[in-house]
Amino acid sequence: MFKTKKKKLKEECWNVNWSFILWLNEHLKVYKQDANRYVDLSYHKFDYKDKTYNQAEIVDRLIELTDNLIQDEHYFDFIDGVDQTVDEMLDLFVLVFPALWW
């Protein structure tokens, strides 16, 4: 079992940044689906670019950003906007990170 897990990790490490985007997208979708049974996702508030958002709004935005990167396959193109999308994704993840539990 350890060899299988290590092999999977090695496969993901060829591009950790892309693997993280895929991981975050998949895990936030499950989190959003299940977390409402345990926590109030409107309780925590976060300020970002002169606006206040709740946890659910940030999770939704993170899903949207990662969906766009994955579906449009622009992540590897380095076209205009990709850097801003990744920057926003990481900024929002840093904000919401302490509240991602139940």
Sequence and secondary structure as in RCSB ss.txt:
>XXXX:A:sequence
MFKTKKKKLKEECWNVNWSFILWLNEHLKVYKQDANRYVDLSYHKFDYKDKTYNQAEIVDRLIELTDNLIQDEHY
FDFIDGVDQTVDEMLDLFVLVFPALWW
>XXXX:A:secstr
 HHHHHHHHHHHGGGHHHHHHHHHHHHHHHHHHHHTTTS TTTSEEEETTEEEEHHHHHHHHHHHHHHHHHH  T
TTT TTHHHHHHHHHHHHHHHGGG   
